Amino acid sequence: MSFKIKSVIAFFFISSFAFSQEGIPVYSDYLSDNYYLIFPSMAGASNCHKLRLTARKQWFDQTDAPALQTLSYNGRVGEKSGVGAIVFNDVNGYHSQFGFKATYAHHIMFSRDEVDLNQLSFGVNVGFNQSQLDETDFMNSGDYDPALGNIKQHASYFNLDIGASYNFLDFTLNAVVKNVLETRQELYSEYESDNLRKFIVSGGYVFGNADKILWEPSLLYQYVDKTKESSLDVNMKAYKNLEMGQLWGGLSYRQSFDGVQYRTGSGTSSQKLQYVTPILGFNYKNFMFAYTYTHLLGDIQYENSGFHQLTLGFNFLCKPVKYDCNCPAIN
């Protein structure tokens, strides 16, 4: 591949990455019993302290393909407070970001007793991000472009996420504003924006027979303030209690409301981002394991291979009495 083509590809990724790299990407990992990754108000909302480790890899047959790792903890402190922390590492070719979030949540209980779930929660993340652009490999072709250096550039910034959650028996509703502050990374110059805000809302309901199968339909909508892009996740999960644990799985479909046009042999066509994500998980005592696979849809794709993600979880310091509800994210 010629250096000019490489430069064009690098320019494209720099311009798109500058707008999208605003913290932890919103994939489908929240469906692996990990709503806290998105919503700070869920810190300590459960009756257990939760530790979660995720690893996501895209396009195994490509060098420097996107990869994401997260480590998170959240738990209840006292009767009305929750705390949490998230460490993440996101790599995409020449670009990467490392970040940390510290969380405090306040929970207001309207319950009549200890087993009646009626909880309103508010939470805030204080986050630190460091972004990196590695230009050291740009010069390997032997060509020289004065616009590109042979260095690793770094930029750091702080930001806030503010959210709320309401859990009532078998129903849940969550909302968050991510990257509340106007801040610039000063890494991609004119290609980046001060406005990194994203609005996310989700809701779900669990029904069925706990002795047979529980069903959980849910929706998640997200909107990017700067680019006016939006998308909707339509999800369905099922839970089955077994003698040795709980088996669960689901299917998620994401549809973007914005698309791009491209040329075809007969003219032009358009395509919107859409993909399906099957999920399979198992809970054994206080341990949780989940596998997530994402498959892109549409005629134009970078590679046929999908995105793979593993989640390992551990629950501890659980309350002896569970809530009297079908609420897997809380019990």
C-alpha positions in Angstrom: 0.0 0.0 0.0 1.5 3.4 -1.0 2.3 6.0 1.6 -0.3 8.4 0.1 -3.0 5.8 0.6 -1.8 5.3 4.1 -2.0 9.0 4.7 -5.6 9.2 3.5 -6.6 6.3 5.7 -4.8 7.9 8.7 -6.6 11.2 8.0 -9.9 9.4 7.9 -9.4 7.6 11.2 -8.0 10.7 12.9 -11.1 12.8 11.9 -13.6 10.1 12.9 -11.7 9.0 16.0 -11.5 12.5 17.4 -15.3 12.7 17.6 -15.9 9.2 18.8 -13.2 8.7 21.4 -15.0 10.2 24.4 -14.6 7.5 27.0 -15.8 3.9 27.1 -17.6 3.0 23.8 -21.2 1.9 24.2 -21.4 -1.6 22.9 -23.7 -4.4 24.2 -21.7 -5.4 27.2 -24.2 -3.7 29.5 -26.4 -6.7 28.9 -23.9 -9.0 30.6 -25.2 -7.9 34.0 -23.1 -4.7 33.7 -25.4 -1.7 33.6 -23.0 0.2 35.8 -20.5 0.5 32.9 -23.0 3.0 31.3 -25.1 4.3 34.2 -23.3 5.7 37.4 -26.6 5.6 39.3 -26.4 1.8 39.2 -23.4 1.8 41.6 -24.6 0.0 44.7 -28.1 -0.5 43.4 -27.8 -4.2 43.6 -27.9 -6.3 46.8 -24.3 -7.5 46.0 -21.0 -5.9 45.4 -20.0 -6.6 41.8 -16.6 -7.0 40.2 -16.6 -7.3 36.4 -13.8 -7.8 33.8 -14.5 -7.6 30.1 -12.3 -8.1 27.0 -13.5 -7.2 23.5 -11.6 -7.9 20.2 -12.6 -7.0 16.7 -11.4 -8.5 13.4 -8.9 -11.2 14.7 -7.4 -11.4 11.2 -6.3 -7.8 11.1 -3.3 -6.1 12.7 -4.0 -3.4 15.2 -7.7 -4.1 15.2 -9.9 -2.3 17.8 -9.8 -3.8 21.3 -11.3 -2.8 24.6 -10.7 -4.0 28.1 -12.6 -2.8 31.2 -12.4 -3.6 34.9 -15.2 -2.3 37.1 -16.4 -2.6 40.7 -19.4 -1.2 42.4 -21.2 -1.8 45.7 -23.4 -0.4 48.5 -21.9 1.6 51.4 -24.3 2.1 54.2 -28.1 2.2 53.6 -28.2 5.0 51.0 -24.9 5.3 49.3 -23.1 3.4 46.5 -19.5 3.7 45.2 -17.7 2.3 42.2 -14.7 2.5 40.0 -13.9 1.7 36.3 -10.5 1.3 34.6 -10.5 0.9 30.8 -8.1 0.6 27.9 -9.4 1.2 24.3 -7.0 0.7 21.4 -7.8 1.4 17.7 -4.8 1.2 15.4 -2.6 4.2 15.9 -5.1 5.6 18.4 -5.7 4.6 22.0 -7.2 5.9 25.2 -6.8 4.9 28.9 -9.2 6.1 31.5 -10.4 5.9 35.0 -13.9 6.7 36.5 -14.7 7.1 40.2 -18.5 6.9 41.1 -20.7 8.0 43.9 -24.4 7.2 43.9 -27.2 8.1 46.3 -30.2 5.7 46.7 -33.7 6.7 48.0 -35.8 3.8 49.1 -39.6 4.1 49.0 -40.0 0.4 50.0 -42.5 -0.7 52.7 -40.0 -3.4 53.9 -36.7 -4.9 53.1 -37.9 -7.2 50.3 -40.1 -4.6 48.4 -38.0 -3.0 45.6 -38.9 0.7 45.0 -35.7 2.6 44.6 -34.7 5.9 43.0 -31.0 6.5 42.4 -28.8 9.3 41.4 -25.1 8.9 40.4 -22.1 10.9 39.1 -18.8 9.7 37.5 -15.7 11.8 37.8 -13.5 10.6 34.9 -9.9 11.0 33.7 -9.0 10.1 30.1 -5.6 10.1 28.4 -5.6 9.8 24.6 -2.6 8.8 22.5 -1.7 9.1 18.8 1.2 7.0 17.9 3.0 8.4 14.8 6.2 6.4 15.2 5.0 3.8 12.5 4.0 6.4 9.9 7.6 6.8 8.7 8.3 3.1 8.1 7.6 3.4 4.4 10.7 5.5 3.8 8.6 8.5 2.6 8.6 11.8 4.4 5.6 14.0 5.1 6.4 17.1 7.2 2.8 17.1 8.5 3.5 13.8 10.3 6.0 13.4 13.1 7.8 10.4 14.5 6.5 10.8 18.0 3.8 9.7 20.4 1.4 12.5 21.2 -0.6 12.5 24.5 -3.5 14.6 25.8 -5.4 14.3 29.0 -8.7 15.7 30.3 -11.3 15.3 33.0 -15.1 15.0 32.6 -18.3 14.1 34.4 -21.2 11.7 33.8 -24.5 12.4 35.6 -27.4 9.9 35.7 -30.4 8.6 37.4 -32.2 5.2 37.7 -35.5 4.0 39.0 -36.1 0.3 39.9 -39.6 -0.7 40.9 -40.3 -4.4 41.3 -39.8 -6.0 37.8 -39.4 -2.6 36.0 -36.2 -0.6 35.5 -35.5 2.8 33.9 -32.0 4.4 33.5 -30.7 7.7 32.0 -27.3 9.4 31.8 -25.6 12.4 30.3 -22.0 11.5 29.5 -19.2 14.0 29.2 -21.2 16.9 30.7 -18.3 19.4 30.5 -17.2 21.1 27.3 -13.6 20.0 27.0 -11.0 19.6 24.2 -8.3 16.9 24.1 -6.0 19.1 22.0 -4.6 16.1 20.2 -6.4 16.2 16.8 -6.4 20.0 16.4 -9.3 21.2 14.2 -10.7 17.7 13.7 -11.9 17.4 17.3 -14.8 19.1 19.1 -15.2 20.6 22.5 -18.6 19.0 22.7 -18.4 15.2 23.6 -21.8 14.9 25.2 -23.9 11.8 24.8 -27.4 11.2 26.1 -28.5 7.6 26.9 -31.8 6.3 28.1 -32.8 2.6 28.7 -35.8 0.8 30.1 -36.8 -2.8 30.6 -39.3 -5.2 32.2 -39.0 -8.8 33.4 -42.0 -11.2 33.2 -42.6 -14.9 33.3 -42.3 -17.7 35.9 -39.1 -17.9 38.0 -39.5 -21.7 38.2 -39.6 -21.9 34.4 -38.3 -19.1 32.2 -38.0 -15.3 32.8 -38.2 -13.0 29.9 -36.6 -9.5 29.8 -37.3 -7.1 26.9 -35.5 -3.8 27.0 -34.6 -0.8 24.9 -31.6 1.5 24.9 -31.5 4.8 23.0 -28.4 7.0 22.6 -27.9 10.4 21.0 -24.6 12.2 20.3 -25.0 16.0 20.8 -22.3 17.2 18.4 -23.0 15.1 15.4 -26.7 14.6 16.0 -26.3 10.9 15.5 -28.7 8.5 17.3 -29.3 4.7 17.5 -31.6 2.3 19.2 -31.0 -1.1 20.8 -33.8 -3.6 20.9 -33.0 -6.4 23.3 -34.6 -9.7 24.6 -33.0 -11.8 27.3 -34.2 -15.1 28.9 -33.2 -16.7 32.2 -33.5 -20.3 33.2 -32.7 -21.6 36.8 -30.9 -24.9 36.9 -29.8 -27.1 39.8 -26.1 -25.9 39.5 -26.8 -22.3 38.6 -28.6 -20.0 36.2 -28.3 -20.1 32.4 -29.3 -17.0 30.5 -29.0 -15.6 27.0 -30.3 -13.0 24.7 -30.3 -11.2 21.4 -29.7 -7.5 20.8 -30.3 -5.6 17.6 -28.8 -2.1 17.1 -30.1 0.3 14.4 -28.7 3.7 13.7 -31.0 6.4 12.5 -28.3 8.0 10.4 -26.6 6.6 7.3 -24.0 7.4 4.6 -24.2 7.2 0.8 -21.9 5.2 -1.4 -21.5 4.6 -5.1 -22.6 1.5 -6.8 -22.4 0.3 -10.4 -25.9 1.7 -11.1 -25.6 4.9 -9.1 -25.7 5.6 -5.4 -27.1 3.8 -2.4 -27.1 4.4 1.4 -26.4 2.3 4.4 -27.1 2.7 8.1 -25.2 1.0 10.9 -27.0 -2.1 12.1 -25.8 -5.2 13.8 -27.1 -8.2 15.8 -25.5 -9.4 19.0 -26.3 -12.9 20.6 -25.3 -13.2 24.2 -24.8 -16.4 26.3 -24.1 -16.4 30.0 -24.0 -18.6 33.1 -24.1 -17.8 36.8 -22.5 -20.4 39.2 -22.8 -19.5 42.9 -21.1 -16.0 43.1 -19.4 -16.3 39.7 -20.6 -15.1 36.3 -19.4 -15.8 32.8 -20.7 -14.4 29.5 -19.8 -14.5 25.8 -21.0 -11.9 23.4 -20.7 -11.9 19.6 -21.5 -9.0 17.3 -22.2 -9.4 13.6 -22.5 -6.4 11.3 -25.3 -6.2 8.7 -25.3 -4.5 5.4 -23.6 -4.7 2.0 -20.5 -2.6 2.9 -18.3 -4.1 5.6 -14.7 -3.9 6.5 -14.3 -7.6 7.3 -16.7 -10.6 7.5 -15.4 -11.5 10.9 -17.4 -10.3 13.9 -16.6 -8.8 17.3 -16.0 -11.1 20.3 -16.3 -10.3 23.9 -15.8 -12.2 27.2 -17.1 -11.1 30.6 -16.0 -12.5 33.9 -17.8 -11.5 37.1 -17.8 -12.1 40.8 -20.4 -11.1 43.4 -19.6 -10.7 47.0 -20.8 -9.2 50.3 -24.4 -10.0 49.2 -27.3 -9.2 51.5 -28.8 -12.3 53.0 -32.4 -11.4 51.9 -33.2 -10.8 48.2 -35.9 -8.5 46.9 -39.2 -10.1 46.2 -39.2 -9.4 42.4 -38.0 -10.7 39.1 -35.1 -8.3 38.8 -31.8 -10.0 37.7 -29.8 -6.7 37.6 -30.7 -6.0 41.3 -31.0 -9.5 43.0 
